Amino acid sequence: MKHDIVIIGGGSAGYAAARSARDAGADVAIIDHGPLAGLCILRGCMPSKAILRCSDIIALMRRAHEFGLNPVEPSADLAAIIDRKDALIREFADYRIEQLRDPGFALYEEKAHFLSPHQIQVGDQVLEADRFIIATGSLPRHIPIPGLDDVGYITSDEALDLRQQPESMLVLGGGPIAVELAQFYHRIGTRVTLLQRSHHILSMGDEDMARPVEEQFRAEGMEVFTATQLHRYALQDGHKTAFFSHGEKECSASAEVILQALGRRPNTDGLELTEAGIEVEKDRIVVNPEMRTSQPHIFAVGDVNGLHEIVHIAIQQGEVAGFNAAHPDRPAHRTDDRLTAQVTFTDPAVASVGLCEKECQDLDTPYLVASYPFDDHGKSMCLGETHGHVKLLCQPRTGELLGAHIVGPEAGELIHELIAIMYFHGTVHDLAQIPHYHPTLAEILTYPAENLVEQLQ
């Protein structure tokens, strides 16, 4: 069987590529051995945000007395939380499956592997194509720590499906998945201890963006250990125990369940990439800004290329690859990392777009910086949401925004005004002059902008 374009993977990146190529008139095949719908819908963004909403509500209920309301003692029903999540995910998944089964695509629900740069084995069939797009996503990363496999652990996949609430949990890792799930389980009543190797959680970003989240975790009663070195695991008194170094001290922590959230890896298992001559570096498929691999007719998009584990970027990459695969004779589209954005849905939430200070320093990029705290902002004080701050980075000569960072209430929503300004190469002058309604959270964005305007004068 011959197709113009064969896409391996029907998640967000793969579907975006398929749609773009189909709309350009190409004969498109999608291969996905299932379950259909993709990581974001089944095991990532949507299920995690569904359950986080529940823990946010229970945390707010516990604060009733702050707002002059009669105190309540809420309790969680984890099985009911998972039931609500599952109902939502079924709805999202059914819609995506309907899209994948559109007559405009040939859908193969089988496993696949390359036989050559232009041939792929799909079940008991061999498919040929002029171009291929790999969009197979990612898997939880296995970390070889002595004793960890022996005592057993769950990953984020299982953590999203637990129906019986653990009494206690050790969370390994400090990335977005780890911290979101740690706060969820702690807020519904599980005793959580978080162990992070780096000196602060969310270590890919600036330290001042992470510290307010750590402070909130500790204020809520969670144990948080940063700058740790894990040594081994063992069973003690029926609990799973981690032995680790923390500063100069040798420590241990025990729990009923270990959540291993030490990151994910590109899912290239079983693809036989060597048969296609595709270059792989540290598990990830190497691509250029056109999303081409070392084989120019083969593209790789989404988590499998290891550039960004972010869904909207995976979709953008899929659209770029789909266009380029369908238009081999036209000037190629390219991805642009300038507007890379990230949101972590903790409380306080963390959101960023563009360069952070750490990246500016590593790249020797000149910048000016200013920040403003939520605890001195009227609307956030009225809401009782005063943790965190807004930080802006701009070019020292023109004032063009280089990066914007928010840790605080509704950070994931507020960041979009800053993305829009950066999209149009706007400046801190623009941000300071744009009218902002009073009283709103969005007003706070103007305060560091005004500070930077003064620095530029």
N, C-alpha and C positions, 0 to 999 in steps of 0.2 A: 504494500500500500504506500502511496506517495502523497505527501502534503507539501504545501509551500513552507509552512512554519509549524513546528511541533514544540509545544510548551509542556515542560515537566513540572507539575505542581499547579493546583487550582486555588491557592490562597489569594490574599490581597494583591501581591505582586504579580502572580501568574495570571489572575483574571484581568488585571489592568492591562497587561501585555496582550492577552488574547483579544480583549475588546478593541484595543487600538489597532491591532493588525487586521482583525475582521472588518472594522469600519473602513479600512483602507482597501478592502477588496480581496484580501489574501484568503487562501484556503487554510484554515487553522485547525489543528488538533490539540486537545488538552489531555494530558495523561495524569491521573491522580488515583492512587490505589485506595484512597479513603482513610479515615472518614472524610467525606467531602465537606468543604466550607473554609478550611484553612485555620492556621494557628490563632490569628487575631480573634476570630469568632469563637472557636472551640476551646482554646487553652490560654488565651492571652488577654488582650485589651478588654473585650466585652464581659467575660465572666468575672474578671477581677474587679472591674468598676461596678458591676452589679452587686457584689458582696461588700465592697468598700462603702457603698451608700448605706448599708445596714449598720455598719460599725460607726459611721459618722453620726447617724441618728441616735444611737444608744449613748454615744459620748456626749451629745448635746443634751439629751434627757437628764444625764447625771449632773448637768450644770444648771438645772432649773432654778436653784436657789439664788444664783447670781443675778437672775432677771426678775426677782420678786415673785417667783412661782413656787408653789408647794413642791418640796423635794419628792422625788420618786426613786424607787429602787428597781430599775429595769433589768430584765434578764434576757438572754439570747436563746433562741431555739435554732441551733445550727442546721438541723435537717430542714426546717422551714425556709431558712435563708438559702440553702442549696436548691430547694424546690423552686423558689422564686427565680433564682439564677438560671436554672435549667429551662424553665418555661420561656424566659427571654431568649436564651441561646437557641432553643428550638426554632423560635420565630425568625431570628437572624439567619440561622443556618438554612432553614427551608428556602428563604429568599435567595441566598447565594447558590444553593443547589439548583434552583429554578433557572438562575442565570447561566450556570455551567452547562445545563442541559438544553440550552437554546439551540434550535436547529442550525444556527449559524456556525456552530462548532461541531467537530467530531470529538466525542468524549470517550476516552478509554479508561476504565476503572481497573487498572492493572499496575503491577510494579514494572519498572523499566530500568534498563541499563544499556550503555553504549556498546555497540559492536565495532564501530569505526567512527570517524568524524562525520559521516553522513548517514549512518544507520543506527537504529536503536531497537532493542528487543523489548516488546511489550506483551507480556503473557506468552502466548505461543505464536505471536505474529512478529514480523520484522517490518518496521516502518522506515521509510526514507524521507528526507526533507532537505530543502535547500538551506534552511536556517533553523536553529534550535534556540530555545530560551529556557534556562534552568531556573526554577523558582521553588526549590524544595524546602525552604525555610530552615529551621534550627531545632536542636534538641538540647535538653539539659546536659551540661558538661559534667563528665565524671572526673572527680578529683581523687587521686590515690593517696589517701591519708590513712596511716596504719589503724586498723580496727574499725574504720567507718563502715565498710561493706559488711563486716561481721555483725555489728550491732544493728545495722539496718537504718534506713532513712526514707523519707518521702521527698519528692521534688515539688515544684510549683504545680505540676500537672495533678498530682494526687491532693495537694493542699486545697485545690479548688473544688474537690469532690468529697472531702471528709464530711460525714454525716453525724459522727459521734465526736463531740468536742473533747480534745485532749485537756487534761488537767494542767500540763506544762509542756513547753516546747522550746527547744534550742534552735535558733535560726542562724545558719551559717551564711555570711555574706552581708554586704552593705550596699548593693546596687538597688535599682528601682524595684525589682520584683521582691527582693528580700525585705526591704523596709516597708513596702505597702502591705505585704502579707503579715509581717511581724506586728504592725500596728493593728491590723484587722483582728488577728487572733487575741492580742492583748486586750483590746477594747471589749471583746465579747466575753472575756473572763478567763482566758487561758493565761497562765503565768509564763511570760516570754523572757528569754535571755538571748540577746543578739551578740554574736561574735564577728568582728570585722578585722581583717588583716591590716588595712590601711589606717592612717592616723585619724581619719574621719570617714563617716558614711558618705555615699554618693561621691566617691573619690575622683571620678572623671571631671568633676566641676570644681569651682573655687570653694575653699574651706568655709568662707562666711555664708555660703548658701546652705551648707549642711548643718552647721552648729545649731541654728534655731530648731531644726527637726530633732536633733539629738536631745536638746534641752527639753523639748516637749515630750519626747519618749520617756525621759527620766522623770519628768514631772508627773506623768501618768502612772509611774511605778514600774516601768520596764527596766530591766538590767541591760545596759549597753556597754560592751567592752570593745574599745578600738585599739589599734596598734597591738594586735595579738598575733601569736604564732601558734598554730594548732600542732600538737605533737601526736596524740593518739586518742583512741576511743576504747571504752570498755563498758561492760555491764556491771553495775553495782547496785545491790539491793533492789533489783527489778527495774532500775532506771538506766537510761543510756547516758554515759558520762563522758564529757570532753575534758581532756587535760591540755592546758595551753599556758603559754607565757604571756604576761601582761606587764609591760615595763620590766622591772627587775624581779617581779614576783612569779612564782609558779602557782597556777590556779586550776580549779576544776569547776565544772557546772554540770548539773544533771537534769534530765527531763524525761517525760514519758515518750516524746516524739522528737526526732531531729528533722528539721526542714533544711535540706541541702539546697541552697539558692546561690551557689557560687558561679553563676553565669550559664550561658548557653553556647553551643558551638554550631557552626554551619552543618546542615544535614546533607552530607554527600555519600552517606552509607549506601553501598550497593550500586552506585551509578557507573562504576568502572570508568572513571574519568581518564585514566591512562590510555584506554583504548581509543578515546577521542582526541588524545594529545592535548588535554587541557591542563594548564599550569595551576597548581595548588600550592598555597603558602600558609603553613600553620593552620591547616584544616579549611581555610577559606579559598574560594575560587577567585583568582586575581582578575580584575576587570579594569578597563579604562573609563574615562567619563562618558563614553558612548555605550557603556555596559557590555562591551565586547571582551571576551576572554582571549587567551593566547591563540585561539582559533577564531579568526575574524567573523565567521558565520555563526558562531555560537555565543550566546549572551548569558549572563547570570545576574539575577536581580533579587532584591530583598535580603533576608538574613543570610542566605547561602554565600553571598560575597563578603560578608563580615564587615562591611563599612559602617552601617548604622542599623541597630535593631529597633527601628521606628517605622510604624506602619505607613504613615503618610509619605515617608521617603521611599519606602518599598513600592508604593503605588506610583510615585513619580518615576522611579527607576523602571518599573514595568512599562509605563507609557513611553519612555524614551526608547527602551529596547523594542517594544512593539512597533513603533514608528520606523526605527532604523531597520528592523528585520523586514518590514513590509515595503520599504523604499530604499533598496540597495543602491539605486542610481541617483538619489537626491542627497544634498548636503545633510550630514548627520546631525541629529539632535544630541545635546550633551547635558549631563546633570550639573547642577550648581550647588555646592555645599554652603554658599554664603548665608543662606537662610535656614540652615539646619536648626530645628527646634526640638526641645525635649521637655516633657512634663512628667513629674513624679507625683502621684496622687496620694501623698501623705497629708497629714494635718499638723502643721502648715504644709501646703503644697509647694513644690519647687518647679519653676518653669524658666527656660532659657532659650534664647535665640542668638545666633551669631557667635562671636568670639567671647571667651571669658578671659579674665586677667591672666590665668595660668597659660593659656594659649598665646596671648599677646606677648608675654614674656618669652615663651619658647620660640616664637617666630620673630622676635625683635621688632614687633610692630608697635610704633609709638601710639599712646592713647592717653586720654584724660578720663577720670572716673569720679562719679559722685553717687551717693546713696541717700536714702531717706527711710526712717523707720515707721512701721505701722503703728507703733505705740504712741506716736505723736500726730496721728491722722484722725480727724474727727469722725468720719464714717466708720472706720474700723474700730474706734473706741466705742461708738454706739452699738456696734454688733458684738462687742466683746471678743474681737478677733485681732489681737495686737501683737502676735508673734511675727517676727521677720522684718524684711525691708525690701526696697526696690533699689537696684543698682544699674546704672547706665554707663557704657563705655563709648567714647566718641573719638573721632579723628581730631588731633590737636589743632589743625589749621582750619579745616572747613566746618567742623562740628558734626559731620555725618556720623550717624550711629553705626558703631562697629559691633555692638552686642548689647543685649538687655537681659536682666536676670531678676527674678522675683521669687522670694520665699515668703509666703504669707497667704491670706485668704483669697480664694478664687484666682490663684496665680495662673492656672491653666486657661482661664478665660481672659484675664487682663493681658497676657502676653501677646494676644492677637493684634491689639492696637499697635504694639511695637513691631510685630512682624510686618504689618501693613506699611508702617512708616519706612522700615528698612527695605521693603520690596521696591519702593519708589526712591530709594537712596536719600531718604529724608534726613534732616538734621535735628539737633536739639533745639535749634531756633523754631523749627516747624512744630515740634512737640510742645514747646512752651507756649506757642501762640494759638494752637488748636483749642477751641472752646471745650471745656469740660463741665458737665452739669454738677451742681452742688446740692446736697452732699452725695458723693459717690465714691466708691473705692478707686475708680479710674483717675480721680483727681490727683492721687498720690504720684502718678507718673510725671506730672509736670514739675514737681518739686526738685528732684535731682536734675531735670532738664534745665531749670532756671539756674541752678548752681553751676552747671557746665557752661551756660551762656555767659555767666559772670567770669568764669575762668578764661573764656575765649577772648574777652574784651581787653 
